[in-house]
């Protein structure tokens, strides 16, 4: 990965690890539970980040709200920001490094290459949600980071059938005795890992509490893993064998041995403590 585009790349990672890595009792280069780290990007101004970059980073890790102040989507986790295996322009650091030419405009980056997450949002929300490629997502849908409830309800009504965000949909499967393993990388910047934790908490409420749900569905959060794969942490593990042992032998997985892509064992992933 070409990191020459990001002069603050390594100092930013070093600063985050210095504050967050050892909170689990072991400084091993992985942030095991990013939610335990209250990181303020302003401490890196001006030595590493400009104030605009710090503000952009804060917007990335803060939750999204509606007009009433209610949380409707969690922010990204404080993590390594090391997008191994991806081109430099696909890193979240690049999203801080390429300021928009018109922050309040319908196309904030104009004709320049916009950050990849903006492209994803435009493609999914405008085309699949609103059926309108010309919709001004920057103003019609949200204002200053606050999402308008009417637009959110319209969007969710259209995307809902394809989004497995309703835990009640799993009721028939669980009622038949089905077993479910869920995992999510803590370094995922495309889908917030906290959204999956929210889903698991909601599923626990639907099924009578965490202890009861734990007998049929278990969630594993993977430190250092990106969107489904890659990253500096353990990113190769055998969930199929774990599921087979659970279904066929009654051996529920309390942890899953995980490997980094080099083939060396670096950690075990285990269910996080989830409040219900």
C-alpha positions as YAML, in Angstrom:
chain: A
units: angstrom
residues:
- id: 1
  name: UNK
  ca: [0.00, 0.00, 0.00]
- id: 2
  name: UNK
  ca: [1.36, 3.42, -0.94]
- id: 3
  name: UNK
  ca: [1.38, 5.50, 2.23]
- id: 4
  name: UNK
  ca: [3.39, 8.36, 0.73]
- id: 5
  name: UNK
  ca: [0.10, 10.21, 0.23]
- id: 6
  name: UNK
  ca: [-0.46, 10.33, 3.96]
- id: 7
  name: UNK
  ca: [2.35, 12.04, 5.91]
- id: 8
  name: UNK
  ca: [0.36, 11.61, 9.13]
- id: 9
  name: UNK
  ca: [-0.45, 7.92, 8.56]
- id: 10
  name: UNK
  ca: [2.04, 6.29, 10.94]
- id: 11
  name: UNK
  ca: [2.00, 9.03, 13.60]
- id: 12
  name: UNK
  ca: [-1.80, 8.76, 13.70]
- id: 13
  name: UNK
  ca: [-1.69, 4.98, 14.17]
- id: 14
  name: UNK
  ca: [1.05, 5.30, 16.79]
- id: 15
  name: UNK
  ca: [-0.95, 7.88, 18.75]
- id: 16
  name: UNK
  ca: [-4.10, 5.74, 18.72]
- id: 17
  name: UNK
  ca: [-2.24, 2.60, 19.74]
- id: 18
  name: UNK
  ca: [-0.44, 4.45, 22.54]
- id: 19
  name: UNK
  ca: [-3.76, 5.40, 24.08]
- id: 20
  name: UNK
  ca: [-5.88, 2.35, 23.20]
- id: 21
  name: UNK
  ca: [-3.75, -0.75, 22.71]
- id: 22
  name: UNK
  ca: [-2.94, -1.55, 26.33]
- id: 23
  name: UNK
  ca: [-6.47, -1.10, 27.70]
- id: 24
  name: UNK
  ca: [-7.05, -4.87, 27.49]
- id: 25
  name: UNK
  ca: [-3.98, -5.50, 29.65]
- id: 26
  name: UNK
  ca: [-1.67, -6.47, 26.78]
- id: 27
  name: UNK
  ca: [0.13, -4.13, 24.36]
- id: 28
  name: UNK
  ca: [0.24, -6.46, 21.36]
- id: 29
  name: UNK
  ca: [-0.42, -4.09, 18.46]
- id: 30
  name: UNK
  ca: [-4.16, -4.86, 18.40]
- id: 31
  name: UNK
  ca: [-6.99, -2.86, 19.89]
- id: 32
  name: UNK
  ca: [-9.09, -5.69, 21.27]
- id: 33
  name: UNK
  ca: [-12.09, -3.57, 22.25]
- id: 34
  name: UNK
  ca: [-12.14, -0.11, 20.60]
- id: 35
  name: UNK
  ca: [-15.28, 0.86, 22.54]
- id: 36
  name: UNK
  ca: [-13.19, 1.05, 25.71]
- id: 37
  name: UNK
  ca: [-10.98, 3.78, 24.24]
- id: 38
  name: UNK
  ca: [-12.23, 7.36, 24.39]
- id: 39
  name: UNK
  ca: [-9.99, 8.90, 21.75]
- id: 40
  name: UNK
  ca: [-10.08, 12.63, 21.05]
- id: 41
  name: UNK
  ca: [-8.50, 13.55, 17.68]
- id: 42
  name: UNK
  ca: [-8.00, 17.13, 18.89]
- id: 43
  name: UNK
  ca: [-4.98, 15.99, 20.89]
- id: 44
  name: UNK
  ca: [-3.21, 15.43, 17.55]
- id: 45
  name: UNK
  ca: [-3.66, 19.05, 16.43]
- id: 46
  name: UNK
  ca: [-1.42, 20.56, 15.13]
- id: 47
  name: UNK
  ca: [1.45, 18.08, 15.54]
- id: 48
  name: UNK
  ca: [-0.10, 15.35, 13.36]
- id: 49
  name: UNK
  ca: [-3.49, 16.52, 12.08]
- id: 50
  name: UNK
  ca: [-4.91, 19.85, 11.02]
- id: 51
  name: UNK
  ca: [-8.07, 20.93, 12.81]
- id: 52
  name: UNK
  ca: [-10.13, 20.12, 9.70]
- id: 53
  name: UNK
  ca: [-8.68, 16.61, 9.60]
- id: 54
  name: UNK
  ca: [-9.37, 16.14, 13.30]
- id: 55
  name: UNK
  ca: [-12.95, 17.34, 12.83]
- id: 56
  name: UNK
  ca: [-13.38, 14.90, 9.94]
- id: 57
  name: UNK
  ca: [-12.03, 12.05, 12.05]
- id: 58
  name: UNK
  ca: [-14.41, 12.96, 14.88]
- id: 59
  name: UNK
  ca: [-17.32, 12.91, 12.43]
- id: 60
  name: UNK
  ca: [-16.24, 9.42, 11.36]
- id: 61
  name: UNK
  ca: [-16.21, 7.94, 14.86]
- id: 62
  name: UNK
  ca: [-19.26, 9.78, 16.23]
- id: 63
  name: UNK
  ca: [-22.73, 8.21, 15.94]
- id: 64
  name: UNK
  ca: [-25.34, 9.52, 13.51]
- id: 65
  name: UNK
  ca: [-28.42, 11.20, 15.01]
- id: 66
  name: UNK
  ca: [-31.83, 12.37, 13.83]
- id: 67
  name: UNK
  ca: [-33.52, 15.71, 14.56]
- id: 68
  name: UNK
  ca: [-34.59, 14.53, 18.03]
- id: 69
  name: UNK
  ca: [-31.02, 13.67, 19.02]
- id: 70
  name: UNK
  ca: [-31.70, 9.94, 18.95]
- id: 71
  name: UNK
  ca: [-28.85, 7.68, 17.82]
- id: 72
  name: UNK
  ca: [-29.78, 5.98, 14.56]
- id: 73
  name: UNK
  ca: [-26.42, 4.55, 13.52]
- id: 74
  name: UNK
  ca: [-23.14, 4.07, 15.40]
- id: 75
  name: UNK
  ca: [-19.88, 5.62, 14.30]
- id: 76
  name: UNK
  ca: [-16.76, 3.82, 13.15]
- id: 77
  name: UNK
  ca: [-14.49, 2.28, 15.76]
- id: 78
  name: UNK
  ca: [-11.23, 3.81, 16.92]
- id: 79
  name: UNK
  ca: [-8.74, 1.40, 15.42]
- id: 80
  name: UNK
  ca: [-5.48, 1.02, 13.59]
- id: 81
  name: UNK
  ca: [-6.56, 2.77, 10.38]
- id: 82
  name: UNK
  ca: [-4.22, 0.29, 8.67]
- id: 83
  name: UNK
  ca: [-6.09, -0.81, 5.56]
- id: 84
  name: UNK
  ca: [-3.70, -3.56, 4.51]
- id: 85
  name: UNK
  ca: [-4.43, -5.01, 1.10]
- id: 86
  name: UNK
  ca: [-6.34, -1.97, -0.14]
- id: 87
  name: UNK
  ca: [-5.10, 0.80, -2.43]
- id: 88
  name: UNK
  ca: [-4.03, 3.97, -0.68]
- id: 89
  name: UNK
  ca: [-7.01, 5.94, -1.94]
- id: 90
  name: UNK
  ca: [-9.34, 3.45, -0.25]
- id: 91
  name: UNK
  ca: [-8.10, 4.16, 3.26]
- id: 92
  name: UNK
  ca: [-10.04, 6.29, 5.73]
- id: 93
  name: UNK
  ca: [-6.87, 8.33, 6.19]
- id: 94
  name: UNK
  ca: [-7.25, 9.40, 2.57]
- id: 95
  name: UNK
  ca: [-10.75, 10.63, 3.39]
- id: 96
  name: UNK
  ca: [-9.10, 13.08, 5.75]
- id: 97
  name: UNK
  ca: [-6.31, 13.89, 3.29]
- id: 98
  name: UNK
  ca: [-8.59, 14.89, 0.39]
- id: 99
  name: UNK
  ca: [-10.72, 17.80, 1.60]
- id: 100
  name: UNK
  ca: [-13.96, 18.51, -0.28]
- id: 101
  name: UNK
  ca: [-13.93, 21.54, -2.53]
- id: 102
  name: UNK
  ca: [-17.54, 22.31, -1.63]
- id: 103
  name: UNK
  ca: [-18.46, 20.74, 1.73]
- id: 104
  name: UNK
  ca: [-22.09, 21.92, 1.54]
- id: 105
  name: UNK
  ca: [-22.62, 21.06, -2.13]
- id: 106
  name: UNK
  ca: [-24.44, 18.10, -3.65]
- id: 107
  name: UNK
  ca: [-21.07, 16.78, -4.85]
- id: 108
  name: UNK
  ca: [-18.64, 17.89, -2.13]
- id: 109
  name: UNK
  ca: [-15.55, 16.71, -4.05]
- id: 110
  name: UNK
  ca: [-16.69, 18.08, -7.40]
- id: 111
  name: UNK
  ca: [-15.00, 16.35, -10.30]
- id: 112
  name: UNK
  ca: [-12.11, 15.08, -8.19]
- id: 113
  name: UNK
  ca: [-11.86, 11.51, -6.93]
- id: 114
  name: UNK
  ca: [-14.11, 11.33, -3.88]
- id: 115
  name: UNK
  ca: [-13.39, 8.98, -0.96]
- id: 116
  name: UNK
  ca: [-14.68, 5.44, -1.59]
- id: 117
  name: UNK
  ca: [-17.28, 5.52, 1.17]
- id: 118
  name: UNK
  ca: [-18.92, 8.52, -0.50]
- id: 119
  name: UNK
  ca: [-19.15, 6.52, -3.73]
- id: 120
  name: UNK
  ca: [-20.70, 3.61, -1.85]
- id: 121
  name: UNK
  ca: [-23.25, 5.88, -0.18]
- id: 122
  name: UNK
  ca: [-24.20, 7.60, -3.41]
- id: 123
  name: UNK
  ca: [-24.58, 4.32, -5.29]
- id: 124
  name: UNK
  ca: [-26.65, 2.52, -2.67]
- id: 125
  name: UNK
  ca: [-28.70, 5.35, -1.22]
- id: 126
  name: UNK
  ca: [-29.48, 7.36, -4.34]
- id: 127
  name: UNK
  ca: [-30.05, 4.50, -6.78]
- id: 128
  name: UNK
  ca: [-31.43, 1.68, -4.62]
- id: 129
  name: UNK
  ca: [-33.08, 3.83, -1.98]
- id: 130
  name: UNK
  ca: [-34.42, 6.93, -3.67]
- id: 131
  name: UNK
  ca: [-34.34, 5.77, -7.32]
- id: 132
  name: UNK
  ca: [-32.88, 9.17, -8.13]
- id: 133
  name: UNK
  ca: [-29.21, 9.51, -9.14]
- id: 134
  name: UNK
  ca: [-29.49, 13.30, -8.93]
- id: 135
  name: UNK
  ca: [-30.71, 13.52, -5.33]
- id: 136
  name: UNK
  ca: [-28.68, 15.87, -3.16]
- id: 137
  name: UNK
  ca: [-27.62, 13.50, -0.36]
- id: 138
  name: UNK
  ca: [-25.62, 16.21, 1.32]
- id: 139
  name: UNK
  ca: [-28.62, 18.46, 1.91]
- id: 140
  name: UNK
  ca: [-31.92, 16.66, 1.19]
- id: 141
  name: UNK
  ca: [-31.10, 13.70, 3.45]
- id: 142
  name: UNK
  ca: [-29.03, 15.31, 6.18]
- id: 143
  name: UNK
  ca: [-27.93, 18.69, 7.43]
- id: 144
  name: UNK
  ca: [-24.74, 19.16, 9.43]
- id: 145
  name: UNK
  ca: [-24.62, 15.44, 10.16]
- id: 146
  name: UNK
  ca: [-28.24, 15.22, 11.35]
- id: 147
  name: UNK
  ca: [-30.35, 12.82, 9.27]
- id: 148
  name: UNK
  ca: [-33.91, 13.93, 8.51]
- id: 149
  name: UNK
  ca: [-36.43, 11.43, 9.86]
- id: 150
  name: UNK
  ca: [-38.77, 11.56, 6.86]
- id: 151
  name: UNK
  ca: [-35.94, 10.76, 4.46]
- id: 152
  name: UNK
  ca: [-34.63, 8.01, 6.72]
- id: 153
  name: UNK
  ca: [-38.05, 6.35, 6.93]
- id: 154
  name: UNK
  ca: [-38.46, 6.48, 3.15]
- id: 155
  name: UNK
  ca: [-34.99, 5.05, 2.61]
- id: 156
  name: UNK
  ca: [-35.45, 2.22, 5.13]
- id: 157
  name: UNK
  ca: [-38.86, 1.31, 3.72]
- id: 158
  name: UNK
  ca: [-37.28, 0.70, 0.33]
- id: 159
  name: UNK
  ca: [-34.04, -0.91, 1.46]
- id: 160
  name: UNK
  ca: [-35.59, -2.82, 4.36]
- id: 161
  name: UNK
  ca: [-36.36, -6.08, 2.49]
- id: 162
  name: UNK
  ca: [-32.68, -6.45, 1.61]
- id: 163
  name: UNK
  ca: [-31.23, -5.36, 4.97]
- id: 164
  name: UNK
  ca: [-31.08, -8.10, 7.65]
- id: 165
  name: UNK
  ca: [-31.40, -5.52, 10.41]
- id: 166
  name: UNK
  ca: [-34.68, -6.74, 11.89]
- id: 167
  name: UNK
  ca: [-33.92, -9.40, 14.53]
- id: 168
  name: UNK
  ca: [-37.51, -10.65, 14.48]
- id: 169
  name: UNK
  ca: [-36.85, -12.13, 11.03]
- id: 170
  name: UNK
  ca: [-34.67, -14.76, 12.70]
- id: 171
  name: UNK
  ca: [-37.48, -16.00, 14.95]
- id: 172
  name: UNK
  ca: [-38.61, -18.87, 12.65]
- id: 173
  name: UNK
  ca: [-35.01, -20.07, 12.24]
- id: 174
  name: UNK
  ca: [-34.28, -20.01, 15.96]
- id: 175
  name: UNK
  ca: [-37.64, -21.60, 16.76]
- id: 176
  name: UNK
  ca: [-36.55, -24.64, 14.77]
- id: 177
  name: UNK
  ca: [-33.42, -24.96, 16.88]
- id: 178
  name: UNK
  ca: [-31.06, -23.37, 14.36]
- id: 179
  name: UNK
  ca: [-27.55, -22.33, 15.36]
- id: 180
  name: UNK
  ca: [-26.00, -19.06, 14.21]
- id: 181
  name: UNK
  ca: [-22.43, -17.71, 14.27]
- id: 182
  name: UNK
  ca: [-21.94, -14.00, 13.60]
- id: 183
  name: UNK
  ca: [-18.59, -12.25, 13.26]
- id: 184
  name: UNK
  ca: [-17.49, -8.71, 12.43]
- id: 185
  name: UNK
  ca: [-14.10, -7.02, 12.12]
- id: 186
  name: UNK
  ca: [-13.49, -4.19, 14.57]
- id: 187
  name: UNK
  ca: [-11.53, -2.29, 11.89]
- id: 188
  name: UNK
  ca: [-14.39, -2.30, 9.37]
- id: 189
  name: UNK
  ca: [-14.93, 1.22, 8.01]
- id: 190
  name: UNK
  ca: [-17.67, 0.30, 5.53]
- id: 191
  name: UNK
  ca: [-20.18, -1.12, 8.02]
- id: 192
  name: UNK
  ca: [-19.74, -0.09, 11.65]
- id: 193
  name: UNK
  ca: [-18.92, -3.09, 13.87]
- id: 194
  name: UNK
  ca: [-21.06, -1.50, 16.57]
- id: 195
  name: UNK
  ca: [-24.09, -1.90, 14.30]
- id: 196
  name: UNK
  ca: [-23.65, -5.67, 14.52]
- id: 197
  name: UNK
  ca: [-23.37, -5.45, 18.31]
- id: 198
  name: UNK
  ca: [-26.60, -3.40, 18.33]
- id: 199
  name: UNK
  ca: [-28.25, -6.11, 16.24]
- id: 200
  name: UNK
  ca: [-27.10, -8.83, 18.63]
- id: 201
  name: UNK
  ca: [-28.39, -6.88, 21.62]
- id: 202
  name: UNK
  ca: [-31.76, -6.42, 19.88]
- id: 203
  name: UNK
  ca: [-31.81, -10.12, 19.04]
- id: 204
  name: UNK
  ca: [-31.21, -10.94, 22.72]
- id: 205
  name: UNK
  ca: [-34.18, -8.80, 23.70]
- id: 206
  name: UNK
  ca: [-36.33, -10.57, 21.10]
- id: 207
  name: UNK
  ca: [-35.38, -14.04, 22.33]
- id: 208
  name: UNK
  ca: [-35.59, -13.64, 26.09]
- id: 209
  name: UNK
  ca: [-32.15, -12.40, 27.10]
- id: 210
  name: UNK
  ca: [-28.47, -12.95, 26.40]
- id: 211
  name: UNK
  ca: [-28.15, -16.30, 28.19]
- id: 212
  name: UNK
  ca: [-30.98, -17.83, 26.17]
- id: 213
  name: UNK
  ca: [-29.71, -16.37, 22.90]
- id: 214
  name: UNK
  ca: [-26.20, -17.61, 23.67]
- id: 215
  name: UNK
  ca: [-27.47, -21.18, 23.45]
- id: 216
  name: UNK
  ca: [-28.30, -20.66, 19.76]
- id: 217
  name: UNK
  ca: [-26.45, -17.61, 18.44]
- id: 218
  name: UNK
  ca: [-23.00, -16.28, 19.26]
- id: 219
  name: UNK
  ca: [-21.26, -13.11, 18.18]
- id: 220
  name: UNK
  ca: [-17.48, -12.89, 17.68]
- id: 221
  name: UNK
  ca: [-15.80, -9.50, 17.23]
- id: 222
  name: UNK
  ca: [-12.45, -9.71, 15.47]
- id: 223
  name: UNK
  ca: [-9.76, -7.19, 16.50]
- id: 224
  name: UNK
  ca: [-7.85, -5.65, 13.62]
- id: 225
  name: UNK
  ca: [-9.93, -7.21, 10.81]
- id: 226
  name: UNK
  ca: [-11.32, -5.01, 8.06]
- id: 227
  name: UNK
  ca: [-14.47, -5.48, 5.98]
- id: 228
  name: UNK
  ca: [-14.80, -9.30, 6.01]
- id: 229
  name: UNK
  ca: [-11.05, -9.87, 5.56]
- id: 230
  name: UNK
  ca: [-7.56, -8.32, 5.62]
- id: 231
  name: UNK
  ca: [-6.13, -6.02, 8.25]
- id: 232
  name: UNK
  ca: [-3.32, -6.27, 10.82]
- id: 233
  name: UNK
  ca: [-5.17, -8.66, 13.12]
- id: 234
  name: UNK
  ca: [-6.42, -12.26, 12.97]
- id: 235
  name: UNK
  ca: [-8.39, -12.55, 9.75]
- id: 236
  name: UNK
  ca: [-8.43, -16.28, 8.89]
- id: 237
  name: UNK
  ca: [-10.52, -18.66, 10.97]
- id: 238
  name: UNK
  ca: [-12.70, -21.72, 10.45]
- id: 239
  name: UNK
  ca: [-16.27, -20.85, 11.36]
- id: 240
  name: UNK
  ca: [-17.70, -23.79, 9.40]
- id: 241
  name: UNK
  ca: [-16.01, -26.41, 11.59]
- id: 242
  name: UNK
  ca: [-17.05, -24.49, 14.69]
- id: 243
  name: UNK
  ca: [-20.63, -24.48, 13.48]
- id: 244
  name: UNK
  ca: [-20.53, -28.17, 12.56]
- id: 245
  name: UNK
  ca: [-19.19, -29.10, 16.00]
- id: 246
  name: UNK
  ca: [-21.93, -27.05, 17.60]
- id: 247
  name: UNK
  ca: [-24.79, -28.51, 15.52]
- id: 248
  name: UNK
  ca: [-23.58, -32.11, 15.23]
- id: 249
  name: UNK
  ca: [-21.72, -32.61, 18.52]
- id: 250
  name: UNK
  ca: [-23.25, -30.01, 20.82]
- id: 251
  name: UNK
  ca: [-19.89, -28.27, 21.33]
- id: 252
  name: UNK
  ca: [-20.72, -24.57, 21.43]
- id: 253
  name: UNK
  ca: [-17.71, -22.36, 20.56]
- id: 254
  name: UNK
  ca: [-16.51, -20.14, 23.40]
- id: 255
  name: UNK
  ca: [-13.60, -18.97, 21.23]
- id: 256
  name: UNK
  ca: [-12.29, -19.58, 17.73]
- id: 257
  name: UNK
  ca: [-8.57, -19.92, 17.02]
- id: 258
  name: UNK
  ca: [-7.65, -17.34, 14.40]
- id: 259
  name: UNK
  ca: [-4.64, -16.80, 12.16]
- id: 260
  name: UNK
  ca: [-3.15, -13.82, 10.42]
- id: 261
  name: UNK
  ca: [-2.70, -14.11, 6.65]
- id: 262
  name: UNK
  ca: [0.95, -15.04, 7.18]
- id: 263
  name: UNK
  ca: [-0.25, -18.29, 8.75]
- id: 264
  name: UNK
  ca: [0.90, -17.59, 12.30]
- id: 265
  name: UNK
  ca: [-1.48, -17.86, 15.22]
- id: 266
  name: UNK
  ca: [-1.84, -14.39, 16.69]
- id: 267
  name: UNK
  ca: [-4.98, -14.45, 18.79]
- id: 268
  name: UNK
  ca: [-8.27, -16.00, 19.70]
- id: 269
  name: UNK
  ca: [-11.54, -14.23, 19.09]
- id: 270
  name: UNK
  ca: [-14.16, -14.48, 21.79]
- id: 271
  name: UNK
  ca: [-17.67, -13.14, 22.31]
- id: 272
  name: UNK
  ca: [-17.65, -9.61, 23.74]
- id: 273
  name: UNK
  ca: [-19.52, -8.59, 26.85]
- id: 274
  name: UNK
  ca: [-22.87, -7.42, 25.52]
- id: 275
  name: UNK
  ca: [-25.27, -5.54, 27.78]
- id: 276
  name: UNK
  ca: [-28.90, -6.47, 27.26]
...
